[in-house]
Amino acid sequence: MFVSRSLVEHVARGAIFVAALVASVLVARASLWLAMALLPVALVAVGGCPMCWTLGLIQMVRARARGEHLEEPCDDGGCAWAPPQSRR
């Protein structure tokens, strides 16, 4: 649910969030309107929820460490990882 298609994409979205948030704080004294405009950019980058982005990162790293794979393509608009098939 919280996982991007790739780890690089997920980290890039997080970097955009941090950059927009820091830029918003730095320009707040000079231009309050620009600072306010940067906040939605930050939130859109992480899909509206920084905690969900963090949980997605943890979920993705954990899935990769276990050798699990992401489902491709995402049918319901959100990506989720699938556990490996058990061999019997």
C-alpha positions in Angstrom: 0.0 0.0 0.0 2.8 2.4 0.9 5.5 1.1 -1.4 6.7 2.8 -4.6 7.7 0.8 -7.6 11.4 1.1 -6.9 13.7 2.0 -4.0 15.3 4.8 -6.0 11.8 6.3 -6.7 10.9 6.1 -3.1 14.1 7.8 -1.9 13.9 10.5 -4.6 10.3 11.3 -3.4 11.7 11.6 0.1 14.5 13.9 -1.0 12.1 16.2 -2.8 10.0 16.3 0.4 13.0 17.3 2.5 14.3 19.8 -0.1 10.9 21.5 -0.4 10.4 21.6 3.4 13.9 23.1 4.0 13.5 25.6 1.2 10.1 26.6 2.7 11.7 27.3 6.0 14.7 29.2 4.5 12.6 31.5 2.3 9.9 32.2 5.0 11.5 35.5 6.1 11.8 36.7 2.5 8.6 35.6 1.1 5.8 34.0 3.1 3.8 33.2 0.0 6.6 31.3 -1.6 7.2 29.4 1.7 3.5 28.5 1.8 3.5 27.4 -1.8 6.4 25.0 -1.1 4.5 23.1 1.6 2.0 21.4 -0.8 4.9 20.5 -3.0 6.5 18.7 -0.1 3.3 16.9 0.8 2.6 15.8 -2.7 6.1 14.3 -3.0 5.4 11.9 -0.1 1.8 11.3 -1.1 0.3 13.5 1.6 1.6 11.6 4.6 5.3 11.6 5.8 4.6 8.8 8.2 3.1 6.6 5.4 6.2 7.4 3.3 8.4 6.3 6.1 6.4 3.1 6.6 6.6 2.4 2.9 10.4 2.8 3.0 10.7 0.4 5.9 8.3 -2.1 4.2 10.3 -1.9 0.9 13.7 -2.4 2.6 12.3 -5.3 4.6 10.8 -6.9 1.6 14.0 -6.6 -0.4 16.0 -8.0 2.5 13.7 -11.1 2.5 14.0 -11.6 -1.2 10.3 -10.7 -1.8 9.3 -8.8 -4.9 6.9 -6.1 -5.7 3.8 -6.9 -7.7 3.9 -5.4 -11.3 1.7 -3.6 -12.3 -0.3 -2.3 -9.4 -3.9 -3.2 -10.1 -5.7 -1.0 -7.6 -3.6 2.1 -8.0 -1.4 1.3 -5.0 1.6 -1.0 -4.9 2.0 -3.8 -2.4 4.6 -6.4 -2.0 3.8 -10.1 -2.3 5.4 -12.7 -0.1 7.4 -15.4 -2.0 5.5 -18.5 -3.0 6.0 -21.4 -0.5 7.6 -24.5 -2.0 6.0 -27.7 -0.9 
